[in-house]
Amino acid sequence: MPTQPSDLWAQCLHAIKEKIQPQTFQTWFVRASCRHLNADEATIEVPTCFFADWLQEHYTWLIQATIEQETSWKPRLQFVVQQDPETPQGPMVLPPSPTTERAPTVTRRPEGPQTPEPVFPLNPRYRFEHFVVGESNEFSFTAARAVAESPGQTAFNPLVISSGVGLGKTHLLQAIGDYCVQNRTAQKVIYVTAENFISHYINSIRRNDTSDFVKTYRTADVLLVDDIQFFLQT
């Protein structure tokens, strides 16, 4: 039996890979490494707190069972994060303005003066903690969470989510915006439906003034466009 933690962990990973779906293994285990592993303790290193929480909640049993299977050990399992940056809390959401046309959600940090802008507020029920994750949507959920944690710094840029009606696209989209707002991973978050995006553009052309349209969307740190299939119908 191998004695180095990395070798023991590689052996355990090989066994775990045989027990779960390939997509699940790729999502949750490929980036996990082993810092320490013996009969008393197993320390698994993961990229983020989210990974740690997810593995602890959903796969502790699998990891412990596999270690015991491969080594006969029953160590105490703990997860550590490679980098765990602190994130400040508390951006505010501008209140809705009484306009006939629903404009995009615009959310800013409460720093300095702000120009009131009409918004379509994010639904507080559409958050990551309220999303039901299963085998069919696990990858989409992980990608959306990664985008929310590090906007513009992931391989998912842009991120496009495709599915049938009622399977959670809007929930994930708004959850990204909510996370960015609550954790200040972005200064300006805009949520808009594709139909309202087109309407906003057409109205700016009719008024012969596109400056507001350009300013709104080009200055966004995170732009969330819902129901993009509407673009194919116009």
Buried (B, 14 or more C-beta within 10 A) or exposed (E): EEEEBEEBBEBBBEBBBEEBEEEBBBBBBEEBBBBBBEEEEBBBBBBBBBBBEBBBEEBBEBBBBBBEBBBEBEBEBBBEBEEEEEEEEEBEBBEEEEEEEBBBBBBBBEEEEEEEBBBBEBBEEBBBEEBEBEEEBBBBBBBBBBBBBBBEEEEBEEBEBEEEEEBBBBBBBBBBBBBBBBBBBBBBBBBBBBBBBBBBBEBBEEEEEEEBBEEBBEEBBBBBBBBBEBEEEE
